[in-house]
Amino acid sequence: DQPLGRAFYLGLFHAVSAFNNAGFALFTDNLMSFGTDPWICFPLGLATILGGIGFPVLFELGRHLRHRVVRWSLHLRVTVGTYAILFVVGVAAFLLGEWTNPGTLGPVDVGGKLVIGVFSGIQPRTAGFNSVDIAQLDPATLLITDVLMFIGGGSAGTAGGIKVTTFALLAFVMWAEVRGEPTVHVLGRRLPPAIQRQALTVALAAVGLVMVSTVTLLEISDFGLDAVLFETVSASATVGLS
């Protein structure tokens, strides 16, 4: 229990931290003490999504709601669709990997596991809050979290990473190549070669940065690959999970 003024300050601080995908918390265990509390975790998770999905998406959704426009732009469809898919994948992977882990979800009841799973599926979008001990995660969960952190959030938002649009565009390029198509189309729109080169450059530059940093830290520290790769991806994507 907190006095009213202190409670208001804590709520405001953590709401701002979530919306800006900062991940700073005013508790020594971050948010582990509130891991099974949906009244804390779900509002912070929603603020994380709203800040990280990108301001162009928020502005366009606002225009649609005000003017009741039905047709979404290509950017909106790609961002929301990819964000939703990665959210489902993140939550499902966390729950499957940690359901029986005694260091994370194992001792928690089903309702608490779902709350922690949803919250932990959102946070790798570069918000950085944690409601379980990250050091106790299964190596497979750590690897999936690495991938989600590397991808990050939406363009022109508060999240880091290479952005979901970059990831989605590269997926469309690969799909066109697999099918042997001479041009790349995204939801019925032709993707210009310049955009393809930009997406490839951003992704490969980020991979190079992570690889060089990971190798360097492996050489100068005694930590294993799981820990070093996690820290490097977290830092490069401005996540803050550790």
Salt bridges, closest charged atoms under 4 A:
GLU60 OE2 - HIS64 NE2 3.17
GLU181 OE2 - ARG179 NH1 3.44
